[in-house]
Amino acid sequence: MSIELDANTLRQLQLIQLEILEEADRICRKCGIRYNIIAGTLLGAVRHGGYIPWDDDADIALLREDYEKFRRACRTELDKSRFYFQDHRNTPGYRWGYGKLRRKHTLFLREYQEHMPYEQGVFIDVFPLDGVPDSYLIRTLKNLECFCIRKVLWSKVGKNAEKNYLKRQIYKFLDYIPERIVFKYYHHMVTVANRKRTKMVRILTFPTPNRFYGYYRTWYEHSQDIFFEKKIFQGIHDYDSYLSFKFGNYMVLPPVKERKTHPVSAIKLL
């Protein structure tokens, strides 16, 4: 059963995520790694000067080369007394094709993920960006491939979370596919995606809900310092083009009924 986050709890959660963002920024600046705050985090910085008031997560994205540098840097540079980095290569049972940087001594359980066999503290998402084909037709087919691999990875959660009986049975079937085979295929996708420089990139295992099935690479190659919660992070320089592309008229607040947080079943903050 999900729990309702009151305003005070939500703000505490945001401040812990802010602490994690600062650690990611510290590592990246020390090691010369380019990253960008993206999506609702960047929107919050531009429209609100910080968190969107009802937002309960934070996201950064790195082009694949920088993502791999960040993974390696976390082994030696991360303050392991306070934080830990997870992805499928260092965390058994982790089902996502991107990383999470988490705060120790916290708990943030998303609904229907209580059975996942790894530690689940408060986190920010760390997304790798991989190339997608320049041809729109082939990119559309690539989107279908990304959809399929994402659903296989999601099956461990979907077999419990999906409300539709038929879809739930499909997820149960997909969950029989061994993780090692799924991730072997995923790594092949990553290799193919980065053989040459493409005009557009995307997170291969995360939805890309636009008709282009990708985002322009140059957005992530040109960053600037941007204030978020009175602290400085790296953000997309041409944020207006990016936010317009992703959200449309992004300065207009959504209807109240659309201002939602993720379903959470348990939370423990510092």
N, C-alpha and C positions, 0 to 999 in steps of 0.2 A: 504493500500500500504506500502510495506517495505521500509525502509530507509537504505542507505549505511553508515556504520560507517567508518569515515576517521581514519587515524592512530592516530591522537591526541585524538579523542573521545574514540577510543578503549582503548588507554592507560589510560585515565582517568577512564574509566569503570573498568579496571583491578585493578587500585589502590584503588578504593572503595571496590571492592571485597576483596582485600588484607586486608583492614581494618576490614572487616567482619570476614575473616579467623582468624585474630589476636584476635578478641573478642571470637570466638569459642574456640580457643586454650587456651585463658586465663581462661575461665570457666572450660574447661576440666582439665587443670592442677590443678586448685584450688580445684576441686571436685573429683579428682582421677578417671576421666573418660577416657577410652582409645578410641581414634579415629584414623583414618588414612586419609591423603589426598590420593585420588585414581584417576584412569582413566587418563584423559588428564592433570590433575593437577600434579599427580605424574610423569607422563611422562615429563611434562615441567620441573619439578624440576631436574630430572636426565639428560635430554638431553639439556636443555637450561639454567638451573640454576634459572628458574622462569617460567613465562607464556610462553607457546607456542605462538609465536608472533601474530598469527591470532586468538587465542582462546578468547572467550568472556564469559566463565563461569568458575566456580570453584566448586569442589565436595569434600565432606568428607563423610566417611562411618563409622558406628558404629554397632557392634553386638547388637542384640535387647535389651539385658539387659542394655548396656551402652547408647543406644539411649533413652530408657525410663528415665534413670538417667539424660541425657542431657535435655530432655523436662522439667523435674521437676526443674532442676537447672536454666533453663531460667526464671522461674517464680520469682526467688529471686535474682539471680546473674547477669542477663543480664542488661547491661546499657541501660535502656529503654528511655533515652534521645536521643539515637542515633540509636538504633536497635529494631527490633521486630521479633519474631519467629512465624511462621505460620505452622499449619498442619490442617487436617480435623477435629480435636477434639476441636480446639479453634477458627476456622475461618469459619463461615457459607459460603457455596458455594465453598469451596476449594475442588478440585477434585482429589488430588494426594495422594498416599499412602506413602508419605515421606514428610519431612519438608523442609522449606526454612527459612533461617535466612536473614533478609533484613535490608537495611540501610534506616532510616527515611529521609524524605525531598528529596527523589529521585524518579524517575519513569523509569521503564524499561519494556515496554509493548511488549511482544512477539506477532507477527502477528497472528490474528484470536483469540486472548485472550482478546481483548479490552472489551468484554461484561462480563467478569468474575466479580462477585460481591464482590471483595475484593481489598484491597490496593496492588499495585504491584510495589514496589521499587526494586532497584538493590539488587541482592540476591546471596547467595551460596546455593547449594543443600545439604541437610543433609539426608543421606540415611540410613535407618535401614536394617540390614542384618538378614535374617531368614533362618532357616535350610531347606534343600531340601532332599528328600529321597536318601539313599545310593544306592539303586537299580537304574540302568540306565533306565530301562523300566518305572518304576514308576516315576522317575524324569522327563522323557519325557512327561508323562501324566500330571505331575504337571506343566510343562512348558505350556501345552495347557490350563490348568486352569488359570494360571497367565496371559496368552495372553487374555483370554476371559474377566477376571475382569478388565484388563488394558483397553481394548477397550470400555467396558461399562463406565468406568471413563472418558475416552477420548472423549466420544460421545458428550459432551457439546461443545467441540471445534471442533471435527471431522465433525459435521453436517454442519459447515461453512467452514472448512479448506480443507476437502477432495475434490479433483478435479473430481474424478470419480462419476458420477451421482448415480449409483446403490449403491455404498458404502456410499454415502452421505445420501441416504434414509435409509440405515441400521442404520447409526449413529442416525438419527432422531428417529427411532423406539427405539433404545437402550436408548436414552435420556429420555424416558418416565418411565424408571425404577427408582423408588424413591431412592434418595441418602442414606437414612437411611437403606434400604434393602441391597444396594451394600456394604456399610461399615460394616453392621452387618455380612455379609458373609466374607468380608475381615478380620475382627477381628477373625472370626472362623478359617480362613486360618492361621493367625498368631499364634493362640493358638496351632493348630495341628502341625505347623512347628517347634515349640520350646518345644515339649513334651520330646524330647530326644536330646542328642548331635549327630549331623550328621557330616559327613566328609566334606560336601560342604554346602555353603550358597549362597543366592542371594537376590536381591531387588525384592520382589514379584510383584510389580507393575511397573517395569521398564524392558525394553528388556535386555535379556542376550544372545547376539549374538555369542554364541560359541556352538559347538556340544556337550559340556558337560552339558549345561544348569545350570551352577553354577560355583562358585569359591571356592578354598580350604579355609576352615575355619582358618587353622593355619596361613595363610598369615595375617589375621586381628588380630590374637592373639599376634603376635610378631612385635613390632614397634620399630622404632629408630628415633632419631632426624634427620631431613633432611633440608637442606637449600632450601628455595624457596623465590626468590626476596630478598636475603640477610637477611631473617628472618628465624627463626627455627620453624618448625612444626613437627608433628608426621607423619611418613610415614611407609609403609610396609618395614620391615627389609629385607626380601628376594625380593626386588623389581625387580631383574633381572628375576626371575621365573614368577612373577606376570605379568610384562610388556611383557615378551616373550609370555606368555599364551594369553594375551589379544590382543597384537598388532603384534606379530611375530617379525621380525627384526626391533625393535622399534627405533633404532638409525638412520635409514634411513628416510629422510624427504619424505612425500607424494608428489605426483605431484601437481603443482601449482593449477590446476583446482579442487583439492580436499581440498584445504585450505580455508574452508568456515566458516562464522559466522552464527548464527541463525538469521532468518528474524525478524526484529524489526520494529514496526510501530510508536513508540514514545519513546523518551528517554530524561530524565532530570537528569543532574548530579549536584553535589555540586558546 
